[in-house]
């Protein structure tokens, strides 16, 4: 195998490889289904073109694919950017809780004041 630079510390790795096999279109027809092989793992996934205004999938990667000579449907992968995974504190389980003054007034008209507020 050829040596590939290790992007994390600038050293070379002797066993480095990262390739994908494109094997069909996605259900919506906008991307391609792939099998990806890299040291220690094989993964199934999808690749899609970047589109302005569309968010990147958290935990995903922006990659550049280069055709491998003499092997159809197999591409070398060059990772351009790794999208950060959500932090544990980001996993709140719902939308942000935002209550405006108008919202609270409407709530009180509809449901009345809380019991502990009535005592004041």
N, CA, C and O atoms as CSV, one atom per row, in Angstrom:
chain,resi,resn,atom,element,x,y,z
A,1,UNK,N,N,0.834,-1.184,0.000
A,1,UNK,CA,C,0.000,0.000,0.000
A,1,UNK,C,C,0.876,1.243,0.000
A,1,UNK,O,O,1.988,1.219,0.527
A,2,UNK,N,N,0.393,2.304,-0.574
A,2,UNK,CA,C,1.139,3.560,-0.567
A,2,UNK,C,C,0.945,4.275,0.762
A,2,UNK,O,O,-0.031,4.048,1.477
A,3,UNK,N,N,1.894,5.136,1.067
A,3,UNK,CA,C,1.794,5.881,2.310
A,3,UNK,C,C,0.892,7.090,2.107
A,3,UNK,O,O,0.964,7.777,1.088
A,4,UNK,N,N,0.038,7.334,3.106
A,4,UNK,CA,C,-0.911,8.437,3.066
A,4,UNK,C,C,-0.640,9.322,4.267
A,4,UNK,O,O,-0.458,8.799,5.367
A,5,UNK,N,N,-0.604,10.647,4.109
A,5,UNK,CA,C,-0.351,11.498,5.264
A,5,UNK,C,C,-1.473,11.396,6.285
A,5,UNK,O,O,-2.650,11.355,5.926
A,6,UNK,N,N,-1.100,11.354,7.563
A,6,UNK,CA,C,-2.057,11.358,8.657
A,6,UNK,C,C,-2.376,12.816,8.958
A,6,UNK,O,O,-1.503,13.559,9.406
A,7,UNK,N,N,-3.631,13.240,8.715
A,7,UNK,CA,C,-3.994,14.644,8.827
A,7,UNK,C,C,-3.969,15.147,10.260
A,7,UNK,O,O,-3.846,16.352,10.479
A,8,UNK,N,N,-4.081,14.262,11.244
A,8,UNK,CA,C,-4.145,14.709,12.627
A,8,UNK,C,C,-2.797,15.172,13.145
A,8,UNK,O,O,-2.734,16.160,13.877
A,9,UNK,N,N,-1.701,14.481,12.785
A,9,UNK,CA,C,-0.410,14.889,13.327
A,9,UNK,C,C,0.662,15.084,12.257
A,9,UNK,O,O,1.832,15.279,12.588
A,10,UNK,N,N,0.280,15.035,10.977
A,10,UNK,CA,C,1.218,15.315,9.905
A,10,UNK,C,C,2.166,14.179,9.567
A,10,UNK,O,O,2.971,14.321,8.647
A,11,UNK,N,N,2.103,13.044,10.283
A,11,UNK,CA,C,2.980,11.914,9.998
A,11,UNK,C,C,2.369,11.056,8.905
A,11,UNK,O,O,1.215,11.243,8.522
A,12,UNK,N,N,3.156,10.117,8.411
A,12,UNK,CA,C,2.662,9.208,7.381
A,12,UNK,C,C,2.244,7.895,8.012
A,12,UNK,O,O,2.863,7.411,8.959
A,13,UNK,N,N,1.153,7.319,7.451
A,13,UNK,CA,C,0.695,6.006,7.887
A,13,UNK,C,C,0.975,5.030,6.760
A,13,UNK,O,O,0.645,5.314,5.608
A,14,UNK,N,N,1.571,3.897,7.058
A,14,UNK,CA,C,1.900,2.924,6.028
A,14,UNK,C,C,0.707,2.142,5.530
A,14,UNK,O,O,0.683,1.739,4.367
A,15,UNK,N,N,-0.288,1.915,6.378
A,15,UNK,CA,C,-1.426,1.081,6.015
A,15,UNK,C,C,-2.683,1.895,5.730
A,15,UNK,O,O,-3.786,1.350,5.766
A,16,UNK,N,N,-2.541,3.174,5.450
A,16,UNK,CA,C,-3.699,4.030,5.278
A,16,UNK,C,C,-4.409,3.804,3.953
A,16,UNK,O,O,-3.783,3.806,2.894
A,17,UNK,N,N,-5.717,3.609,4.020
A,17,UNK,CA,C,-6.549,3.551,2.827
A,17,UNK,C,C,-7.934,4.000,3.227
A,17,UNK,O,O,-8.350,3.822,4.371
A,18,UNK,N,N,-8.636,4.574,2.298
A,18,UNK,CA,C,-10.009,5.012,2.515
A,18,UNK,C,C,-10.650,5.041,1.139
A,18,UNK,O,O,-10.384,5.945,0.347
A,19,UNK,N,N,-11.494,4.058,0.850
A,19,UNK,CA,C,-12.120,3.944,-0.465
A,19,UNK,C,C,-13.609,3.707,-0.321
A,19,UNK,O,O,-14.075,3.191,0.695
A,20,UNK,N,N,-14.359,4.095,-1.363
A,20,UNK,CA,C,-15.794,3.806,-1.416
A,20,UNK,C,C,-16.111,3.079,-2.713
A,20,UNK,O,O,-15.476,3.287,-3.748
A,21,UNK,N,N,-17.116,2.220,-2.615
A,21,UNK,CA,C,-17.686,1.545,-3.773
A,21,UNK,C,C,-19.087,2.101,-3.962
A,21,UNK,O,O,-19.949,1.919,-3.102
A,22,UNK,N,N,-19.320,2.775,-5.076
A,22,UNK,CA,C,-20.642,3.325,-5.379
A,22,UNK,C,C,-21.469,2.205,-5.993
A,22,UNK,O,O,-21.067,1.607,-6.991
A,23,UNK,N,N,-22.643,1.917,-5.388
A,23,UNK,CA,C,-23.416,0.778,-5.883
A,23,UNK,C,C,-24.865,1.096,-6.201
A,23,UNK,O,O,-25.659,0.173,-6.383
A,24,UNK,N,N,-25.236,2.345,-6.275
A,24,UNK,CA,C,-26.601,2.677,-6.687
A,24,UNK,C,C,-26.998,4.062,-6.233
A,24,UNK,O,O,-26.248,4.748,-5.539
A,25,UNK,N,N,-28.210,4.467,-6.642
A,25,UNK,CA,C,-28.741,5.771,-6.261
A,25,UNK,C,C,-29.475,5.668,-4.930
A,25,UNK,O,O,-29.902,4.588,-4.524
A,26,UNK,N,N,-29.615,6.814,-4.255
A,26,UNK,CA,C,-30.429,6.864,-3.040
A,26,UNK,C,C,-31.904,6.827,-3.437
A,26,UNK,O,O,-32.240,7.009,-4.607
A,27,UNK,N,N,-32.777,6.593,-2.467
A,27,UNK,CA,C,-34.207,6.485,-2.745
A,27,UNK,C,C,-34.767,7.744,-3.401
A,27,UNK,O,O,-35.651,7.655,-4.253
A,28,UNK,N,N,-34.259,8.921,-3.009
A,28,UNK,CA,C,-34.759,10.163,-3.594
A,28,UNK,C,C,-34.056,10.538,-4.895
A,28,UNK,O,O,-34.432,11.516,-5.541
A,29,UNK,N,N,-33.042,9.770,-5.285
A,29,UNK,CA,C,-32.338,10.003,-6.535
A,29,UNK,C,C,-31.339,11.146,-6.511
A,29,UNK,O,O,-30.724,11.435,-7.538
A,30,UNK,N,N,-31.154,11.813,-5.363
A,30,UNK,CA,C,-30.243,12.950,-5.284
A,30,UNK,C,C,-28.814,12.573,-4.918
A,30,UNK,O,O,-27.909,13.391,-5.082
A,31,UNK,N,N,-28.588,11.371,-4.434
A,31,UNK,CA,C,-27.260,10.964,-4.009
A,31,UNK,C,C,-26.950,9.562,-4.482
A,31,UNK,O,O,-27.648,9.004,-5.328
A,32,UNK,N,N,-25.878,8.993,-3.916
A,32,UNK,CA,C,-25.469,7.637,-4.267
A,32,UNK,C,C,-25.264,6.824,-2.995
A,32,UNK,O,O,-24.765,7.335,-1.992
A,33,UNK,N,N,-25.653,5.555,-3.047
A,33,UNK,CA,C,-25.402,4.623,-1.948
A,33,UNK,C,C,-23.988,4.089,-2.104
A,33,UNK,O,O,-23.551,3.778,-3.212
A,34,UNK,N,N,-23.268,3.983,-0.978
A,34,UNK,CA,C,-21.876,3.550,-1.034
A,34,UNK,C,C,-21.550,2.573,0.079
A,34,UNK,O,O,-22.220,2.529,1.112
A,35,UNK,N,N,-20.507,1.790,-0.155
A,35,UNK,CA,C,-19.847,1.007,0.881
A,35,UNK,C,C,-18.470,1.621,1.039
A,35,UNK,O,O,-17.759,1.821,0.054
A,36,UNK,N,N,-18.088,1.924,2.282
A,36,UNK,CA,C,-16.809,2.584,2.538
A,36,UNK,C,C,-15.916,1.661,3.349
A,36,UNK,O,O,-16.336,1.105,4.364
A,37,UNK,N,N,-14.685,1.504,2.895
A,37,UNK,CA,C,-13.697,0.678,3.598
A,37,UNK,C,C,-12.533,1.559,4.010
A,37,UNK,O,O,-11.953,2.281,3.199
A,38,UNK,N,N,-12.207,1.480,5.296
A,38,UNK,CA,C,-11.028,2.164,5.827
A,38,UNK,C,C,-10.461,1.299,6.935
A,38,UNK,O,O,-11.120,0.348,7.357
A,39,UNK,N,N,-9.283,1.588,7.415
A,39,UNK,CA,C,-8.647,0.692,8.383
A,39,UNK,C,C,-9.557,0.348,9.569
A,39,UNK,O,O,-10.012,1.227,10.300
A,40,UNK,N,N,-9.804,-0.943,9.735
A,40,UNK,CA,C,-10.556,-1.415,10.882
A,40,UNK,C,C,-12.060,-1.398,10.762
A,40,UNK,O,O,-12.743,-1.831,11.690
A,41,UNK,N,N,-12.610,-0.917,9.658
A,41,UNK,CA,C,-14.065,-0.890,9.539
A,41,UNK,C,C,-14.550,-0.786,8.103
A,41,UNK,O,O,-13.864,-0.283,7.214
A,42,UNK,N,N,-15.767,-1.285,7.921
A,42,UNK,CA,C,-16.483,-1.173,6.650
A,42,UNK,C,C,-17.853,-0.607,6.996
A,42,UNK,O,O,-18.512,-1.084,7.920
A,43,UNK,N,N,-18.282,0.416,6.250
A,43,UNK,CA,C,-19.527,1.115,6.559
A,43,UNK,C,C,-20.383,1.250,5.308
A,43,UNK,O,O,-19.864,1.352,4.196
A,44,UNK,N,N,-21.693,1.250,5.498
A,44,UNK,CA,C,-22.640,1.546,4.427
A,44,UNK,C,C,-23.110,2.978,4.647
A,44,UNK,O,O,-23.313,3.397,5.786
A,45,UNK,N,N,-23.282,3.725,3.573
A,45,UNK,CA,C,-23.728,5.102,3.726
A,45,UNK,C,C,-24.177,5.708,2.419
A,45,UNK,O,O,-24.440,5.007,1.442
A,46,UNK,N,N,-24.258,7.019,2.420
A,46,UNK,CA,C,-24.682,7.769,1.242
A,46,UNK,C,C,-23.746,8.947,1.040
A,46,UNK,O,O,-23.194,9.487,1.998
A,47,UNK,N,N,-23.573,9.338,-0.211
A,47,UNK,CA,C,-22.895,10.587,-0.537
A,47,UNK,C,C,-23.883,11.442,-1.310
A,47,UNK,O,O,-24.661,10.945,-2.124
A,48,UNK,N,N,-23.834,12.734,-1.035
A,48,UNK,CA,C,-24.733,13.677,-1.692
A,48,UNK,C,C,-23.947,14.931,-2.046
A,48,UNK,O,O,-22.984,15.274,-1.361
A,49,UNK,N,N,-24.348,15.616,-3.107
A,49,UNK,CA,C,-23.651,16.857,-3.444
A,49,UNK,C,C,-23.960,17.936,-2.402
A,49,UNK,O,O,-25.046,17.965,-1.823
A,50,UNK,N,N,-22.984,18.821,-2.175
A,50,UNK,CA,C,-23.223,19.959,-1.289
A,50,UNK,C,C,-24.182,20.912,-1.976
A,50,UNK,O,O,-24.086,21.144,-3.181
A,51,UNK,N,N,-25.105,21.460,-1.206
A,51,UNK,CA,C,-26.058,22.432,-1.744
A,51,UNK,C,C,-26.048,23.659,-0.833
A,51,UNK,O,O,-26.135,23.544,0.390
A,52,UNK,N,N,-25.942,24.814,-1.443
A,52,UNK,CA,C,-25.929,26.051,-0.666
A,52,UNK,C,C,-27.234,26.192,0.102
A,52,UNK,O,O,-28.318,26.003,-0.449
A,53,UNK,N,N,-27.116,26.526,1.382
A,53,UNK,CA,C,-28.296,26.731,2.216
A,53,UNK,C,C,-28.775,25.490,2.937
A,53,UNK,O,O,-29.600,25.593,3.845
A,54,UNK,N,N,-28.284,24.322,2.563
A,54,UNK,CA,C,-28.683,23.083,3.242
A,54,UNK,C,C,-27.695,22.780,4.361
A,54,UNK,O,O,-26.486,22.916,4.173
A,55,UNK,N,N,-28.201,22.369,5.533
A,55,UNK,CA,C,-27.287,22.057,6.634
A,55,UNK,C,C,-26.533,20.754,6.379
A,55,UNK,O,O,-27.004,19.882,5.648
A,56,UNK,N,N,-25.361,20.636,6.993
A,56,UNK,CA,C,-24.582,19.408,6.917
A,56,UNK,C,C,-25.042,18.482,8.028
A,56,UNK,O,O,-25.388,18.942,9.116
A,57,UNK,N,N,-25.050,17.191,7.770
A,57,UNK,CA,C,-25.461,16.216,8.783
A,57,UNK,C,C,-24.446,16.196,9.920
A,57,UNK,O,O,-23.242,16.101,9.681
A,58,UNK,N,N,-24.933,16.287,11.159
A,58,UNK,CA,C,-24.035,16.253,12.321
A,58,UNK,C,C,-23.342,14.904,12.398
A,58,UNK,O,O,-23.970,13.854,12.263
A,59,UNK,N,N,-22.048,14.954,12.616
A,59,UNK,CA,C,-21.275,13.731,12.697
A,59,UNK,C,C,-20.850,13.195,11.343
A,59,UNK,O,O,-20.197,12.154,11.268
A,60,UNK,N,N,-21.213,13.894,10.264
A,60,UNK,CA,C,-20.845,13.464,8.921
A,60,UNK,C,C,-19.529,14.073,8.485
A,60,UNK,O,O,-18.798,14.657,9.285
A,61,UNK,N,N,-19.244,13.927,7.215
A,61,UNK,CA,C,-18.002,14.443,6.657
A,61,UNK,C,C,-18.257,15.047,5.281
A,61,UNK,O,O,-19.153,14.618,4.555
A,62,UNK,N,N,-17.463,16.038,4.940
A,62,UNK,CA,C,-17.420,16.553,3.579
A,62,UNK,C,C,-16.208,15.885,2.944
A,62,UNK,O,O,-15.086,16.028,3.431
A,63,UNK,N,N,-16.437,15.153,1.851
A,63,UNK,CA,C,-15.364,14.383,1.235
A,63,UNK,C,C,-15.219,14.736,-0.232
A,63,UNK,O,O,-16.148,15.237,-0.865
A,64,UNK,N,N,-14.033,14.464,-0.760
A,64,UNK,CA,C,-13.763,14.572,-2.189
A,64,UNK,C,C,-13.464,13.158,-2.668
A,64,UNK,O,O,-12.634,12.465,-2.079
A,65,UNK,N,N,-14.130,12.729,-3.725
A,65,UNK,CA,C,-13.918,11.388,-4.271
A,65,UNK,C,C,-13.108,11.490,-5.556
A,65,UNK,O,O,-13.410,12.296,-6.437
A,66,UNK,N,N,-12.073,10.658,-5.647
A,66,UNK,CA,C,-11.232,10.623,-6.846
A,66,UNK,C,C,-11.296,9.211,-7.421
A,66,UNK,O,O,-11.037,8.247,-6.700
A,67,UNK,N,N,-11.638,9.065,-8.714
A,67,UNK,CA,C,-11.735,7.723,-9.297
A,67,UNK,C,C,-10.415,6.976,-9.189
A,67,UNK,O,O,-9.347,7.547,-9.409
A,68,UNK,N,N,-10.497,5.715,-8.855
A,68,UNK,CA,C,-9.309,4.864,-8.765
A,68,UNK,C,C,-9.042,4.297,-10.163
A,68,UNK,O,O,-9.954,3.772,-10.801
A,69,UNK,N,N,-7.827,4.396,-10.629
A,69,UNK,CA,C,-7.467,3.972,-11.986
A,69,UNK,C,C,-7.732,2.486,-12.197
A,69,UNK,O,O,-7.318,1.643,-11.401
A,70,UNK,N,N,-8.428,2.190,-13.280
A,70,UNK,CA,C,-8.649,0.803,-13.682
A,70,UNK,C,C,-9.734,0.068,-12.903
A,70,UNK,O,O,-9.956,-1.116,-13.157
A,71,UNK,N,N,-10.409,0.712,-11.979
A,71,UNK,CA,C,-11.462,0.043,-11.207
A,71,UNK,C,C,-12.729,0.892,-11.234
A,71,UNK,O,O,-12.806,1.905,-10.540
A,72,UNK,N,N,-13.713,0.497,-12.019
A,72,UNK,CA,C,-14.941,1.289,-12.106
A,72,UNK,C,C,-15.709,1.253,-10.784
A,72,UNK,O,O,-15.702,0.242,-10.082
A,73,UNK,N,N,-16.359,2.344,-10.459
A,73,UNK,CA,C,-17.216,2.479,-9.280
A,73,UNK,C,C,-16.451,2.512,-7.958
A,73,UNK,O,O,-17.083,2.524,-6.902
A,74,UNK,N,N,-15.125,2.526,-7.971
A,74,UNK,CA,C,-14.345,2.607,-6.739
A,74,UNK,C,C,-13.587,3.932,-6.741
A,74,UNK,O,O,-12.930,4.294,-7.717
A,75,UNK,N,N,-13.698,4.650,-5.611
A,75,UNK,CA,C,-13.118,5.982,-5.490
A,75,UNK,C,C,-12.284,6.080,-4.218
A,75,UNK,O,O,-12.637,5.512,-3.184
A,76,UNK,N,N,-11.169,6.811,-4.307
A,76,UNK,CA,C,-10.384,7.142,-3.130
A,76,UNK,C,C,-11.071,8.313,-2.434
A,76,UNK,O,O,-11.577,9.222,-3.092
A,77,UNK,N,N,-11.088,8.289,-1.104
A,77,UNK,CA,C,-11.767,9.309,-0.314
A,77,UNK,C,C,-10.738,10.260,0.292
A,77,UNK,O,O,-9.756,9.827,0.895
A,78,UNK,N,N,-10.974,11.552,0.126
A,78,UNK,CA,C,-10.172,12.580,0.773
A,78,UNK,C,C,-11.129,13.392,1.641
A,78,UNK,O,O,-11.978,14.112,1.115
A,79,UNK,N,N,-11.004,13.285,2.965
A,79,UNK,CA,C,-11.888,13.995,3.892
A,79,UNK,C,C,-11.473,15.459,3.926
A,79,UNK,O,O,-10.340,15.779,4.285
A,80,UNK,N,N,-12.394,16.351,3.550
A,80,UNK,CA,C,-12.144,17.788,3.524
A,80,UNK,C,C,-12.513,18.449,4.852
A,80,UNK,O,O,-11.854,19.392,5.288
A,81,UNK,N,N,-13.586,17.939,5.498
A,81,UNK,CA,C,-14.086,18.542,6.743
A,81,UNK,C,C,-14.905,17.511,7.503
A,81,UNK,O,O,-15.714,16.794,6.915
A,82,UNK,N,N,-14.691,17.440,8.813
A,82,UNK,CA,C,-15.496,16.569,9.671
A,82,UNK,C,C,-16.486,17.439,10.423
A,82,UNK,O,O,-16.089,18.349,11.150
A,83,UNK,N,N,-17.783,17.164,10.251
A,83,UNK,CA,C,-18.830,17.922,10.921
A,83,UNK,C,C,-18.887,17.452,12.372
A,83,UNK,O,O,-19.017,16.254,12.620
A,84,UNK,N,N,-18.791,18.375,13.340
A,84,UNK,CA,C,-18.782,17.962,14.748
A,84,UNK,C,C,-20.072,17.255,15.144
A,84,UNK,O,O,-21.161,17.598,14.682
A,85,UNK,N,N,-19.919,16.263,16.008
A,85,UNK,CA,C,-21.088,15.580,16.563
A,85,UNK,C,C,-21.693,16.468,17.635
A,85,UNK,O,O,-20.982,17.266,18.245
A,86,UNK,N,N,-23.004,16.346,17.880
A,86,UNK,CA,C,-23.616,17.185,18.912
A,86,UNK,C,C,-23.060,16.834,20.287
A,86,UNK,O,O,-22.834,15.664,20.599
A,87,UNK,N,N,-22.843,17.859,21.102
A,87,UNK,CA,C,-22.379,17.632,22.470
A,87,UNK,C,C,-23.519,17.039,23.287
A,87,UNK,O,O,-24.687,17.182,22.927
A,88,UNK,N,N,-23.178,16.373,24.385
A,88,UNK,CA,C,-24.200,15.755,25.234
A,88,UNK,C,C,-25.201,16.791,25.727
A,88,UNK,O,O,-26.376,16.474,25.913
A,89,UNK,N,N,-24.749,18.026,25.941
A,89,UNK,CA,C,-25.653,19.072,26.420
A,89,UNK,C,C,-26.616,19.541,25.334
A,89,UNK,O,O,-27.646,20.139,25.645
A,90,UNK,N,N,-26.296,19.280,24.060
A,90,UNK,CA,C,-27.176,19.676,22.956
A,90,UNK,C,C,-28.371,18.748,22.804
A,90,UNK,O,O,-29.360,19.120,22.173
A,91,UNK,N,N,-28.300,17.565,23.363
A,91,UNK,CA,C,-29.359,16.573,23.199
A,91,UNK,C,C,-30.460,16.825,24.221
A,91,UNK,O,O,-30.639,16.034,25.147
A,92,UNK,N,N,-31.196,17.917,24.062
A,92,UNK,CA,C,-32.221,18.314,25.015
A,92,UNK,C,C,-33.519,17.557,24.865
A,92,UNK,O,O,-34.298,17.495,25.816
A,93,UNK,N,N,-33.777,16.990,23.730
A,93,UNK,CA,C,-35.006,16.229,23.544
A,93,UNK,C,C,-36.200,17.088,23.190
A,93,UNK,O,O,-37.324,16.734,23.547
A,94,UNK,N,N,-36.010,18.183,22.515
A,94,UNK,CA,C,-37.140,18.995,22.093
A,94,UNK,C,C,-36.711,20.416,21.781
A,94,UNK,O,O,-35.533,20.756,21.888
A,95,UNK,N,N,-37.674,21.246,21.395
A,95,UNK,CA,C,-37.337,22.621,21.058
A,95,UNK,C,C,-36.992,23.429,22.307
A,95,UNK,O,O,-37.289,23.019,23.429
A,96,UNK,N,N,-36.370,24.566,22.095
A,96,UNK,CA,C,-36.029,25.437,23.207
A,96,UNK,C,C,-37.305,25.925,23.879
A,96,UNK,O,O,-38.304,26.174,23.204
A,97,UNK,N,N,-37.281,26.063,25.195
A,97,UNK,CA,C,-38.421,26.546,25.955
A,97,UNK,C,C,-38.341,28.068,26.018
A,97,UNK,O,O,-37.560,28.618,26.795
A,98,UNK,N,N,-39.136,28.742,25.214
A,98,UNK,CA,C,-39.129,30.188,25.176
A,98,UNK,C,C,-40.545,30.673,25.445
A,98,UNK,O,O,-41.469,30.347,24.700
A,99,UNK,N,N,-40.715,31.448,26.504
A,99,UNK,CA,C,-42.025,31.993,26.832
A,99,UNK,C,C,-41.921,33.513,26.870
A,99,UNK,O,O,-41.213,34.068,27.710
A,100,UNK,N,N,-42.622,34.185,25.964
A,100,UNK,CA,C,-42.617,35.638,25.927
A,100,UNK,C,C,-43.641,36.176,26.926
A,100,UNK,O,O,-44.455,35.422,27.459
A,101,UNK,N,N,-43.594,37.471,27.170
A,101,UNK,CA,C,-44.533,38.110,28.084
A,101,UNK,C,C,-45.970,37.923,27.579
A,101,UNK,O,O,-46.870,37.620,28.363
A,102,UNK,N,N,-46.183,38.103,26.275
A,102,UNK,CA,C,-47.521,37.934,25.693
A,102,UNK,C,C,-48.008,36.499,25.855
A,102,UNK,O,O,-49.188,36.273,26.127
A,103,UNK,N,N,-47.122,35.540,25.692
A,103,UNK,CA,C,-47.493,34.134,25.859
A,103,UNK,C,C,-47.953,33.883,27.295
A,103,UNK,O,O,-48.970,33.227,27.517
A,104,UNK,N,N,-47.205,34.404,28.265
A,104,UNK,CA,C,-47.561,34.185,29.672
A,104,UNK,C,C,-48.888,34.839,30.025
A,104,UNK,O,O,-49.686,34.266,30.767
A,105,UNK,N,N,-49.133,36.061,29.488
A,105,UNK,CA,C,-50.415,36.719,29.756
A,105,UNK,C,C,-51.568,35.901,29.196
A,105,UNK,O,O,-52.595,35.737,29.855
A,106,UNK,N,N,-51.404,35.388,27.983
A,106,UNK,CA,C,-52.449,34.569,27.371
A,106,UNK,C,C,-52.662,33.291,28.167
A,106,UNK,O,O,-53.800,32.851,28.333
A,107,UNK,N,N,-51.607,32.699,28.652
A,107,UNK,CA,C,-51.704,31.480,29.460
A,107,UNK,C,C,-52.517,31.753,30.728
A,107,UNK,O,O,-53.397,30.974,31.095
A,108,UNK,N,N,-52.209,32.863,31.382
A,108,UNK,CA,C,-52.910,33.201,32.613
A,108,UNK,C,C,-54.381,33.500,32.353
A,108,UNK,O,O,-55.226,33.143,33.175
A,109,UNK,N,N,-54.716,34.149,31.225
A,109,UNK,CA,C,-56.126,34.389,30.877
A,109,UNK,C,C,-56.846,33.072,30.634
A,109,UNK,O,O,-58.005,32.913,31.017
A,110,UNK,N,N,-56.161,32.126,29.997
A,110,UNK,CA,C,-56.787,30.851,29.650
A,110,UNK,C,C,-56.881,29.904,30.842
A,110,UNK,O,O,-57.938,29.324,31.088
A,111,UNK,N,N,-55.799,29.746,31.573
A,111,UNK,CA,C,-55.740,28.727,32.617
A,111,UNK,C,C,-55.712,29.288,34.035
A,111,UNK,O,O,-55.790,28.521,34.994
A,112,UNK,N,N,-55.603,30.592,34.189
A,112,UNK,CA,C,-55.518,31.197,35.522
A,112,UNK,C,C,-54.096,31.208,36.032
A,112,UNK,O,O,-53.196,30.632,35.421
A,113,UNK,N,N,-53.903,31.865,37.152
A,113,UNK,CA,C,-52.569,31.967,37.744
A,113,UNK,C,C,-52.258,30.693,38.514
A,113,UNK,O,O,-53.157,29.938,38.883
A,114,UNK,N,N,-50.971,30.468,38.751
A,114,UNK,CA,C,-50.551,29.324,39.558
A,114,UNK,C,C,-50.983,29.535,41.006
A,114,UNK,O,O,-51.142,30.669,41.458
A,115,UNK,N,N,-51.164,28.459,41.709
A,115,UNK,CA,C,-51.611,28.558,43.102
A,115,UNK,C,C,-50.617,29.308,43.970
A,115,UNK,O,O,-51.022,30.118,44.803
A,116,UNK,N,N,-49.322,29.059,43.797
A,116,UNK,CA,C,-48.323,29.744,44.613
A,116,UNK,C,C,-48.272,31.237,44.292
A,116,UNK,O,O,-47.853,32.022,45.143
A,117,UNK,N,N,-48.684,31.658,43.089
A,117,UNK,CA,C,-48.728,33.064,42.728
A,117,UNK,C,C,-49.967,33.730,43.313
A,117,UNK,O,O,-49.947,34.934,43.571
A,118,UNK,N,N,-51.051,32.973,43.530
A,118,UNK,CA,C,-52.286,33.526,44.106
A,118,UNK,C,C,-52.096,33.935,45.553
A,118,UNK,O,O,-52.755,34.864,46.021
A,119,UNK,N,N,-51.201,33.257,46.279
A,119,UNK,CA,C,-50.970,33.566,47.684
A,119,UNK,C,C,-50.247,34.892,47.848
A,119,UNK,O,O,-50.333,35.494,48.918
A,120,UNK,N,N,-49.546,35.366,46.846
A,120,UNK,CA,C,-48.787,36.623,46.960
A,120,UNK,C,C,-49.657,37.804,46.808
A,120,UNK,O,O,-49.178,38.936,46.877
